[in-house]
Amino acid sequence: GNCRWATAKQQTRNMRRNLIVTLRGEAMPLVDACDRLGLNYSMVYYRVTSGWSDAEALTPSRGRWP
């Protein structure tokens, strides 16, 4: 009764090592936030691990990366 089937994608996103960010008041894995916003995961990951706030990191860049 306490089991359910999950896809490989769901299982991967349910791991402790995922970075959790807040997007519009909702906490989610970084990869989901990037998918929703159409942003490059590597760019946003670099920003978050460099100390940028979630709001700053999830803002599309203009010009050069990052």
N, C-alpha and C positions, 0 to 999 in steps of 0.2 A: 503494500500500500504506500510505501515511502519511496518508491522507485519510479523513474520515468526515463524514456529513451531520449537521448539528445544527439543531435548531429555533431560531426567532428568540429564544425565551425562553432557551435554552441559550447562544446567542451573546451576548446582552445581559449575562448573568451572568458571562461570561468576558472582562471588560474591565478594564483597569488602574485605571480610575477608581472601581471598586466599593470600598466599605469592607469590609474583611475583619474579622470578629469571631470569637471563640472561644466556642462553645456546647457545654458538656459535653465539653471536650477536642477538639472538632472545629472546624477553621477553615472558615468559609464566608462568602459574601457576606451583608451585613447584611439584605438583602431576604429571603433564605432563612431566616435566623434569626427574623425577624419573622413570616414565614408559619408556621413551625413552632410558634411560641409564641402566635400570634394577637394580636400586638401591632401598634400603629399605627406604620408605618414612619417617618413624619415626626417623631413624638415620640422614637423611639429614635435617629434620625439626629441630632436636636438634642442629645440627651444625649451621644452619642459625640463629636460635634464640639465639645462644651463641656468635654470632658476627663473625663467619667465613665468608669470602667472598664467593660469588656464586661459583667461580672457585674451591676454596678449598672444599666447602661443597659438590660439585657434583663430587668429585674425589673418586673413590672406595677406601675403606680402606683396609689396610693390617693388619692382626692380630686382636687385640681386638677392640671392638666397644667403642667409637665413632671413 
